Amino acid sequence: MKKLFLGAVLGTSLFFSGCFNKDVSCSDSQVKEMVKNATQGNVIIDMMAYDVLKKDNKPITPMNLAMAKLTMTMGIAAAGDNPKIKKIVDSYKEKYKNVDFELKDIRTDSKNKEIQKVTCSATAVYYFKDYNITANVNYIVQKTDDGKKLFVEVKKFEEQ
């Protein structure tokens, strides 16, 4: 069963920028870090769902995880600016900073040198103490017209 979750629920923007002086590339280390940042909302929902199932001593099955993720997503969306929920989400954002992340099997799907833009596909793996999250990721990398900044937009995050 494949699932698609959007990080927008947690208010995470899918566009990031940074200084960049080389040709645009799908596999640049800065691009990899930007992809990790852009997928934060998706992975935080997974982290929260896993922790809830573990706390409730429920088996970690695809169905239980899917239901827990749906509950987390709906609960966060419904809570709005609730300070308690914001504090919980912020604590997960802090934990996320220390997650080991790998972007592997990186492929350049298309490249436009004239406008410094590449379309990419890869497998993202997030390594946790008790489990891993693996997802197919499609993203676009493009320089600004002046070439001083780089933007990454994640178009698809689909768990395997």
Backbone as JSON, one array per atom type, in Angstrom:
{
  "sequence": "MKKLFLGAVLGTSLFFSGCFNKDVSCSDSQVKEMVKNATQGNVIIDMMAYDVLKKDNKPITPMNLAMAKLTMTMGIAAAGDNPKIKKIVDSYKEKYKNVDFELKDIRTDSKNKEIQKVTCSATAVYYFKDYNITANVNYIVQKTDDGKKLFVEVKKFEEQ",
  "N": [[0.85, -1.16, 0.0], [0.7, 2.13, -0.95], [1.41, 5.39, 0.22], [0.67, 8.84, 0.36], [1.7, 11.76, 1.77], [1.37, 15.12, 2.74], [3.57, 17.66, 3.7], [2.6, 20.13, 4.33], [0.74, 20.33, 6.34], [2.0, 20.74, 8.75], [2.87, 23.26, 8.4], [5.17, 23.5, 6.93], [7.2, 24.8, 4.52], [7.73, 23.99, 1.1], [9.74, 25.03, -0.35], [13.09, 25.97, -0.43], [16.03, 27.88, 0.12], [19.46, 28.71, -0.61], [22.94, 29.69, -0.57], [24.78, 29.25, -3.56], [27.19, 28.23, -5.81], [28.02, 26.6, -7.94], [27.32, 24.56, -10.92], [23.94, 23.54, -11.21], [22.76, 20.62, -9.53], [21.41, 17.36, -8.98], [22.49, 15.81, -6.97], [24.09, 17.25, -5.22], [25.55, 18.08, -2.06], [24.39, 20.16, -0.56], [21.89, 20.33, -1.76], [20.83, 17.86, -1.05], [20.54, 18.21, 1.72], [18.64, 20.23, 1.68], [16.47, 18.88, 0.57], [15.97, 17.1, 2.65], [15.14, 18.96, 4.59], [12.84, 19.94, 3.34], [11.13, 17.78, 3.41], [10.46, 17.45, 5.99], [7.91, 17.77, 7.35], [6.4, 15.56, 6.46], [7.85, 13.4, 7.51], [7.87, 13.92, 10.25], [5.2, 13.49, 10.94], [5.16, 10.71, 10.57], [7.0, 9.97, 12.59], [5.62, 10.75, 14.9], [3.32, 9.12, 14.73], [4.45, 6.55, 14.91], [5.54, 6.68, 17.52], [3.18, 6.93, 19.06], [1.87, 4.47, 18.54], [3.77, 2.73, 19.6], [3.78, 3.55, 22.3], [1.17, 2.85, 23.01], [1.35, 0.14, 22.89], [0.68, -1.16, 20.5], [0.74, -3.21, 17.57], [3.19, -2.58, 15.03], [2.05, -2.23, 12.2], [1.4, -1.92, 8.64], [-1.27, -1.0, 8.29], [-2.02, -0.06, 10.88], [-0.11, 1.97, 11.17], [-0.84, 3.66, 9.04], [-3.41, 4.47, 9.85], [-2.78, 5.75, 12.26], [-1.17, 7.84, 11.3], [-3.01, 9.26, 9.76], [-4.76, 10.08, 11.78], [-2.99, 11.69, 13.28], [-2.39, 13.7, 11.39], [-4.93, 14.84, 10.9], [-5.58, 15.66, 13.5], [-3.57, 17.55, 14.1], [-4.09, 19.44, 12.14], [-6.68, 20.23, 12.9], [-6.18, 21.31, 15.38], [-5.03, 23.76, 15.02], [-3.65, 26.75, 16.13], [-3.09, 25.83, 18.68], [-1.36, 26.02, 21.69], [-0.32, 23.82, 23.16], [-0.23, 21.72, 21.29], [1.44, 22.89, 19.41], [3.79, 22.99, 20.9], [4.37, 20.26, 21.17], [4.72, 19.53, 18.47], [6.9, 21.18, 17.88], [8.83, 19.98, 19.51], [9.18, 17.57, 18.16], [10.16, 18.56, 15.78], [12.62, 19.41, 16.65], [13.8, 16.95, 17.37], [13.91, 15.87, 14.82], [15.99, 17.19, 13.6], [18.24, 15.74, 14.25], [18.04, 13.36, 12.92], [19.35, 10.7, 11.04], [19.97, 10.85, 7.63], [19.65, 9.82, 4.29], [20.03, 10.29, 0.87], [19.56, 8.41, -1.8], [20.27, 6.47, -4.79], [20.04, 8.47, -6.72], [18.68, 10.22, -9.43], [18.93, 12.1, -12.4], [16.33, 13.41, -13.99], [15.63, 15.31, -15.88], [17.32, 18.06, -17.47], [17.96, 21.47, -17.72], [20.13, 23.51, -18.93], [20.19, 26.16, -19.71], [18.35, 27.62, -18.11], [19.26, 26.8, -15.68], [18.13, 24.51, -14.25], [17.05, 21.46, -12.82], [15.32, 18.36, -12.85], [14.6, 15.84, -10.58], [14.86, 12.47, -9.26], [14.78, 10.25, -6.49], [15.66, 7.98, -3.79], [14.73, 8.41, -0.56], [15.98, 7.93, 2.65], [15.35, 7.71, 6.02], [16.87, 7.32, 9.02], [16.15, 5.88, 12.04], [16.32, 5.08, 15.57], [14.77, 2.75, 16.18], [13.52, 2.08, 13.81], [13.19, 2.58, 10.21], [12.41, 4.99, 7.68], [11.46, 4.89, 4.39], [11.27, 6.46, 1.29], [10.04, 7.34, -1.97], [11.14, 10.08, -3.75], [10.51, 12.97, -5.61], [11.94, 15.82, -6.99], [12.62, 19.28, -7.72], [15.3, 21.3, -8.71], [16.59, 24.53, -8.81], [18.42, 27.41, -9.84], [18.4, 30.87, -8.87], [17.83, 33.69, -11.06], [20.04, 35.4, -10.86], [21.9, 33.63, -10.02], [22.74, 33.32, -7.4], [21.27, 32.09, -5.42], [19.66, 29.03, -4.49], [16.9, 27.01, -5.18], [14.8, 24.46, -3.94], [12.23, 22.28, -4.66], [10.03, 19.97, -3.46], [8.22, 17.65, -5.15], [6.94, 15.22, -4.95], [6.39, 12.86, -2.4], [6.49, 9.74, -1.52], [5.87, 7.06, 0.38], [7.57, 3.93, 0.65]],
  "CA": [[0.0, 0.0, 0.0], [1.49, 3.34, -1.03], [0.76, 6.5, 0.88], [1.2, 10.15, 0.02], [1.38, 12.72, 2.82], [1.9, 16.44, 2.47], [4.13, 18.33, 4.86], [1.98, 21.43, 4.54], [-0.05, 20.29, 7.57], [2.8, 21.3, 9.83], [3.3, 24.6, 8.02], [6.49, 23.42, 6.35], [7.26, 25.22, 3.12], [8.46, 23.05, 0.27], [10.77, 25.77, -1.07], [14.2, 26.39, 0.42], [17.08, 28.51, -0.67], [20.77, 28.81, 0.01], [23.97, 30.17, -1.5], [25.17, 28.16, -4.44], [28.07, 28.8, -6.84], [28.32, 25.64, -9.0], [26.19, 24.15, -11.75], [22.87, 22.9, -10.44], [22.9, 19.18, -9.56], [20.49, 16.61, -8.11], [23.19, 15.09, -5.9], [24.92, 18.13, -4.42], [25.3, 17.89, -0.63], [23.45, 21.18, -0.1], [20.57, 19.94, -2.28], [20.37, 16.76, -0.21], [20.09, 18.79, 2.99], [17.42, 20.98, 1.41], [15.41, 17.88, 0.41], [15.65, 16.65, 4.01], [14.36, 20.03, 5.23], [11.54, 20.06, 2.68], [10.29, 16.62, 3.73], [10.33, 17.39, 7.44], [6.53, 17.58, 7.79], [5.99, 14.19, 6.19], [8.55, 12.47, 8.4], [7.43, 14.17, 11.62], [3.93, 12.76, 11.11], [5.54, 9.31, 10.76], [7.61, 9.83, 13.9], [4.56, 10.85, 15.91], [2.47, 7.93, 14.63], [5.21, 5.43, 15.45], [5.62, 6.83, 18.98], [1.85, 6.65, 19.63], [1.65, 3.02, 18.49], [4.69, 2.1, 20.56], [3.29, 3.88, 23.64], [-0.07, 2.09, 23.24], [1.68, -1.28, 22.7], [0.0, -1.69, 19.32], [1.71, -3.69, 16.58], [3.56, -1.62, 13.98], [1.66, -2.8, 10.91], [1.08, -0.84, 7.69], [-2.62, -0.46, 8.54], [-1.98, 0.73, 12.11], [0.65, 3.19, 10.89], [-1.66, 4.52, 8.18], [-4.48, 5.05, 10.67], [-2.17, 6.68, 13.22], [-0.74, 9.02, 10.53], [-4.22, 10.01, 9.42], [-5.21, 10.7, 13.03], [-2.05, 12.77, 13.59], [-2.56, 14.77, 10.4], [-6.21, 15.51, 11.15], [-5.51, 16.28, 14.81], [-2.72, 18.74, 14.01], [-4.83, 20.42, 11.33], [-7.82, 20.72, 13.68], [-5.7, 22.04, 16.57], [-4.69, 25.14, 14.65], [-2.55, 27.37, 16.87], [-3.11, 25.38, 20.07], [0.01, 26.05, 22.2], [0.14, 22.48, 23.57], [0.1, 20.98, 20.07], [2.62, 23.54, 18.84], [4.95, 22.57, 21.7], [4.65, 18.87, 20.8], [5.28, 19.55, 17.1], [8.24, 21.78, 17.97], [9.76, 18.98, 20.07], [9.48, 16.63, 17.07], [11.04, 19.27, 14.83], [13.96, 19.39, 17.25], [14.29, 15.57, 17.19], [14.14, 15.64, 13.39], [17.3, 17.75, 13.23], [19.27, 14.73, 14.5], [17.75, 12.13, 12.17], [20.28, 10.37, 9.97], [19.25, 10.93, 6.37], [20.42, 9.49, 3.09], [19.34, 10.38, -0.41], [20.33, 7.47, -2.62], [19.73, 6.15, -6.12], [19.67, 9.78, -7.27], [18.63, 10.26, -10.88], [18.56, 13.36, -13.05], [15.29, 13.1, -14.96], [15.78, 16.28, -16.97], [18.25, 19.14, -17.13], [17.9, 22.61, -18.62], [21.3, 24.33, -18.58], [19.92, 27.57, -19.98], [17.71, 28.23, -16.94], [19.84, 26.21, -14.47], [17.06, 23.78, -13.57], [17.05, 20.01, -12.99], [14.25, 17.58, -12.23], [15.31, 14.72, -9.99], [14.18, 11.39, -8.53], [15.7, 9.57, -5.57], [15.1, 7.27, -2.65], [15.1, 9.06, 0.69], [15.93, 7.02, 3.79], [15.48, 8.37, 7.31], [17.26, 6.26, 9.94], [15.82, 6.1, 13.44], [16.83, 4.04, 16.47], [13.97, 1.53, 16.13], [12.9, 1.85, 12.5], [13.58, 3.45, 9.11], [11.37, 5.41, 6.75], [11.99, 4.95, 3.03], [10.28, 7.1, 0.41], [10.4, 7.82, -3.3], [11.04, 11.53, -3.74], [10.76, 13.7, -6.85], [12.17, 17.21, -6.63], [13.16, 20.19, -8.73], [16.35, 22.18, -8.21], [16.8, 25.62, -9.76], [19.08, 28.63, -9.37], [17.76, 32.14, -9.19], [18.39, 34.28, -12.27], [21.36, 35.96, -10.6], [22.78, 32.51, -9.7], [23.23, 33.4, -6.03], [20.47, 31.25, -4.54], [19.19, 27.77, -5.02], [15.59, 26.62, -4.67], [14.44, 23.05, -4.07], [10.8, 22.04, -4.45], [9.69, 18.55, -3.45], [6.96, 17.48, -5.87], [6.3, 13.97, -4.53], [6.97, 12.11, -1.29], [5.65, 8.56, -1.47], [6.54, 6.03, 1.15], [7.64, 2.59, 0.05]],
  "C": [[0.9, 1.24, 0.0], [0.7, 4.49, -0.46], [1.43, 7.79, 0.47], [0.75, 11.13, 1.1], [2.04, 14.05, 2.49], [2.38, 17.09, 3.75], [3.48, 19.65, 5.18], [1.17, 21.48, 5.84], [0.71, 20.94, 8.72], [3.33, 22.69, 9.49], [4.68, 24.63, 7.41], [6.43, 23.83, 4.89], [8.08, 24.2, 2.34], [9.53, 23.74, -0.58], [11.84, 26.2, -0.09], [15.26, 27.02, -0.46], [18.38, 28.55, 0.12], [21.76, 29.31, -1.01], [24.51, 28.99, -2.3], [25.98, 28.73, -5.59], [28.34, 27.88, -8.03], [27.13, 25.45, -9.92], [25.19, 23.42, -10.87], [22.95, 21.38, -10.63], [21.92, 18.52, -8.59], [21.18, 16.05, -6.87], [24.14, 15.95, -5.08], [24.56, 17.98, -2.94], [24.32, 18.92, -0.08], [22.03, 20.86, -0.56], [20.0, 18.82, -1.41], [19.83, 17.28, 1.13], [18.78, 19.55, 2.81], [16.23, 20.03, 1.19], [14.99, 17.36, 1.78], [14.78, 17.69, 4.72], [12.95, 20.11, 4.65], [10.6, 18.91, 3.02], [10.04, 16.47, 5.23], [8.91, 17.1, 7.9], [6.04, 16.16, 7.6], [6.57, 13.23, 7.23], [8.14, 12.69, 9.86], [6.1, 13.47, 11.89], [4.22, 11.27, 11.34], [6.12, 9.07, 12.15], [6.56, 9.83, 15.0], [3.69, 9.6, 15.91], [3.18, 6.72, 15.23], [5.26, 5.49, 16.98], [4.29, 6.52, 19.66], [1.59, 5.15, 19.65], [2.53, 2.29, 19.5], [4.2, 2.32, 21.99], [2.05, 3.06, 23.99], [0.12, 0.58, 23.08], [0.89, -1.92, 21.56], [1.05, -2.17, 18.33], [1.95, -2.65, 15.49], [3.28, -2.29, 12.63], [1.37, -1.65, 9.94], [-0.29, -0.2, 7.95], [-2.63, 0.41, 9.8], [-1.22, 2.04, 11.9], [-0.17, 4.17, 10.05], [-2.76, 5.21, 8.98], [-3.91, 6.07, 11.66], [-1.72, 7.96, 12.51], [-1.94, 9.89, 10.17], [-4.74, 10.76, 10.65], [-4.31, 11.88, 13.4], [-2.28, 13.96, 12.67], [-3.83, 15.56, 10.68], [-6.19, 16.26, 12.49], [-4.7, 17.57, 14.79], [-3.45, 19.84, 13.23], [-5.97, 21.05, 12.13], [-7.37, 21.59, 14.86], [-5.34, 23.48, 16.27], [-3.49, 25.64, 15.41], [-2.52, 26.98, 18.34], [-1.67, 25.3, 20.6], [0.55, 24.68, 22.62], [0.58, 21.67, 22.35], [1.35, 21.57, 19.43], [3.88, 23.11, 19.58], [5.35, 21.13, 21.35], [5.31, 18.82, 19.41], [6.68, 20.12, 17.11], [9.25, 20.8, 18.55], [10.13, 17.94, 19.02], [10.36, 17.28, 16.01], [12.48, 19.26, 15.34], [14.59, 18.0, 17.1], [14.68, 15.31, 15.74], [15.51, 16.14, 12.94], [18.41, 16.7, 13.35], [19.04, 13.41, 13.77], [18.83, 11.92, 11.11], [19.49, 10.22, 8.69], [20.18, 10.58, 5.23], [19.51, 9.64, 1.87], [20.15, 9.52, -1.36], [19.59, 7.17, -3.92], [19.24, 7.43, -6.81], [19.76, 9.72, -8.8], [18.26, 11.66, -11.35], [17.58, 13.01, -14.15], [15.32, 14.05, -16.16], [16.69, 17.4, -16.49], [18.12, 20.23, -18.19], [19.02, 23.56, -18.21], [21.03, 25.82, -18.74], [19.3, 28.27, -18.77], [18.19, 27.62, -15.62], [18.8, 25.49, -13.62], [17.19, 22.29, -13.87], [15.85, 19.42, -12.28], [14.88, 16.26, -11.81], [14.37, 13.7, -9.36], [15.23, 10.72, -7.65], [14.92, 8.76, -4.56], [15.64, 7.95, -1.39], [14.95, 8.04, 1.82], [16.24, 7.82, 5.05], [15.71, 7.27, 8.33], [16.98, 6.68, 11.38], [16.37, 4.94, 14.26], [16.1, 2.71, 16.25], [13.41, 1.18, 14.76], [13.49, 2.81, 11.47], [12.35, 3.84, 8.31], [12.05, 5.53, 5.39], [10.89, 5.51, 2.13], [10.88, 7.41, -0.95], [10.16, 9.32, -3.3], [11.34, 12.07, -5.14], [10.91, 15.16, -6.46], [12.78, 17.98, -7.79], [14.18, 21.08, -8.05], [16.58, 23.27, -9.26], [17.5, 26.79, -9.08], [18.2, 29.83, -9.67], [18.46, 32.72, -10.43], [19.79, 34.86, -12.06], [22.37, 34.88, -10.18], [23.27, 32.47, -8.27], [22.47, 32.51, -5.05], [19.99, 30.01, -5.28], [17.85, 27.45, -4.38], [15.37, 25.14, -4.94], [12.95, 22.93, -3.76], [10.55, 20.54, -4.53], [8.3, 18.41, -4.06], [6.2, 16.24, -5.41], [7.09, 13.35, -3.39], [6.04, 10.91, -1.09], [6.4, 7.45, -0.76], [6.49, 4.69, 0.44], [7.07, 1.57, 1.01]]
}
